Amino acid sequence: MGTKVGEIMSKDPVSVMEGDFVTRSRQLIRDNQLRGLPITNGSGDVVGIVTDRDMLKIDSTRSNVTVSGFSVEAPMITPDTDVEEAAKLLLRANYAILPVVRSSEDRRLQGVVSPIDIFKSIDPEKLAQRKAEDIMNTETKTCSPQDSVAKVWDSMLDSDFTGMPVVDDKGRPVGMITRFDILRTGGARIGKDTTYAMKVEKLMKSPLFSVGPKVNLRDASKLMLDRGIGRISVVDDGKLAGIIDRYDVIKAIFGEE
């Protein structure tokens, strides 16, 4: 019998109502470092989700725009849904979160499942027969320590990447910068002079957590779990060969090709 969503879901999730302003939704995502928020109606029923990508692109302070105009339809699951089924739903359209409702008839919000929740529930031993190079993404966007934070922020939102390796002028990885690193420091306030002056080297995390391409994927996943990181660089002969994130590991476990 497989693990059920009720065992891994995040309970009492932060949510917004369909009449709430986007400024509130954006602030909640920033303050709580969330990938998305469930949207509920006046009865507490889930009517959709808003994603961090959409909310963080909003740079207007207008107070008359509501989240209903940014609502995205997402599959709804229940506490009795198998985690494997939830993982495949999450992967199918790269959803930020899946709302968990009481039942197919009762759409009141009970929790959410995110890639982090599913990633924390995996058994790395299931990956013992594979290597990092088998699943790494080789089409990886990178940035330079001297790039402006504003440039990297725009690139992350356009590509929906949540993290980006930092490489020097010889292609050697020297750190990692994430969307939430930028948010935590206020560097996402696009249009501010301080943002454009701020360089990646001021915010990037270093040293970089990395593995070789031949490293067992079980060990790479354990490193991510132990360190609480969402992505790990694959380095070959001192150069960046690729990157592995939570989605890649979830895909490797649950067989979505």
Residue pairs with C-beta under 8 A, 6 or more apart in sequence:
2 82
2 83
2 84
3 82
3 83
3 121
4 79
4 80
4 81
4 82
4 83
5 77
5 78
5 79
5 80
5 81
5 82
5 83
5 86
5 100
5 111
5 113
6 79
6 80
6 100
6 111
7 83
7 121
8 83
8 113
8 117
8 118
8 120
8 121
9 79
9 100
9 110
9 111
9 112
9 113
9 117
10 111
10 112
10 113
10 114
10 117
11 110
11 111
12 111
13 37
13 38
13 109
13 111
13 112
14 28
14 32
14 34
14 37
15 37
15 38
15 39
15 40
15 109
16 24
16 25
16 28
16 37
16 38
16 39
16 40
16 50
16 67
17 39
17 40
17 41
17 42
17 67
18 39
18 40
18 41
18 47
18 48
18 66
18 67
18 68
18 71
19 66
19 68
20 66
20 67
21 63
21 64
21 65
21 66
21 67
22 50
22 55
22 58
22 65
22 66
22 67
22 69
22 70
23 58
23 61
23 62
23 63
23 65
25 37
25 50
25 55
25 67
25 70
26 55
26 56
26 58
28 34
28 37
29 36
29 37
29 52
29 55
29 56
30 56
30 183
30 188
33 180
33 183
33 184
34 52
34 97
35 51
35 52
35 96
35 97
35 114
35 115
35 162
36 49
36 50
36 51
36 52
36 95
36 96
36 97
36 112
36 114
37 49
37 50
37 55
37 67
37 97
38 46
38 48
38 49
38 97
38 99
38 109
38 112
39 46
39 47
39 48
39 49
39 50
39 67
39 68
39 71
40 46
40 47
40 109
41 47
43 108
44 108
44 109
45 101
45 107
45 108
45 109
46 76
46 99
46 101
46 107
46 108
46 109
47 71
48 71
48 72
48 73
48 74
49 71
49 72
49 74
49 95
49 96
49 97
49 99
50 67
50 70
50 71
50 72
51 72
51 96
52 96
52 179
53 96
53 157
53 160
54 70
54 72
55 70
56 157
56 179
56 183
56 188
57 157
58 65
59 190
59 191
74 95
74 97
74 98
74 99
75 89
75 95
75 98
76 98
76 99
76 100
76 101
76 107
77 85
77 86
77 89
77 98
77 99
77 100
77 101
77 113
78 100
78 101
78 102
78 103
78 104
78 110
79 100
79 102
79 110
79 111
81 100
83 118
83 121
84 254
86 98
86 113
86 118
87 118
87 250
87 253
87 254
87 256
88 254
88 256
89 95
89 98
90 98
90 113
90 115
90 118
90 250
91 247
91 250
91 251
91 254
91 256
92 256
94 160
94 247
96 114
97 112
97 113
97 114
98 112
98 113
98 114
99 109
99 112
100 109
100 110
100 111
100 112
100 113
101 107
101 108
101 109
101 110
102 108
102 110
115 246
115 247
115 250
116 230
116 246
118 246
118 250
119 224
119 225
119 246
119 249
119 250
120 225
122 221
122 249
122 250
122 253
123 253
124 217
124 218
124 219
124 221
124 222
124 225
125 218
126 218
126 253
127 216
127 217
127 218
127 221
127 249
127 252
127 253
128 216
128 217
128 218
130 216
130 217
130 218
130 252
131 213
131 214
131 215
131 216
131 217
132 211
132 212
132 213
132 214
132 215
132 216
132 217
132 220
132 234
132 242
132 244
133 213
133 214
133 234
133 241
133 242
134 217
134 252
135 217
135 244
135 248
135 249
135 251
135 252
136 213
136 234
136 241
136 242
136 243
136 244
136 248
137 242
137 243
137 244
137 245
137 248
138 241
138 242
140 165
140 240
140 242
140 243
141 155
141 159
141 161
141 164
142 164
142 165
142 166
142 167
142 240
143 151
143 152
143 155
143 164
143 165
143 166
143 167
143 177
143 200
144 166
144 167
144 168
144 169
144 200
145 166
145 168
145 174
145 175
145 199
145 200
145 201
145 204
146 199
146 200
146 201
147 199
147 200
148 195
148 196
148 197
148 198
148 199
148 200
149 182
149 187
149 195
149 198
149 199
149 200
149 202
149 203
150 187
150 190
150 195
150 196
150 198
152 164
152 177
152 182
152 200
153 179
153 182
153 187
153 188
153 190
153 195
154 190
155 161
155 164
156 162
156 163
156 164
156 179
156 182
161 179
162 178
162 179
162 180
162 230
162 231
162 245
163 176
163 177
163 178
163 179
163 230
163 231
163 245
164 176
164 177
164 178
165 173
165 175
165 176
165 208
165 233
165 240
165 243
166 173
166 174
166 175
166 176
166 177
166 200
166 201
166 204
166 206
166 208
167 173
167 174
167 240
168 174
171 239
171 240
172 238
172 239
172 240
173 208
173 210
173 233
173 235
173 239
173 240
174 204
174 206
174 208
175 201
175 204
175 205
175 206
175 207
175 208
176 204
176 205
176 206
176 208
176 209
176 231
176 233
177 200
177 203
177 204
177 205
178 205
178 230
181 187
181 203
181 204
181 205
182 188
182 203
185 198
185 203
187 195
187 198
187 203
188 195
189 195
208 233
208 235
209 223
209 224
209 227
209 229
209 232
209 233
210 232
210 233
210 234
210 235
211 219
211 220
211 223
211 232
211 233
211 234
211 235
212 234
212 235
212 236
213 234
213 236
213 241
213 242
217 249
217 252
220 232
220 244
221 249
223 229
223 232
224 230
224 231
224 232
224 244
224 246
224 249
230 245
230 246
231 243
231 244
231 245
231 246
232 243
232 244
232 245
233 240
233 242
233 243
234 240
234 241
234 242
234 243
234 244
235 241
251 257
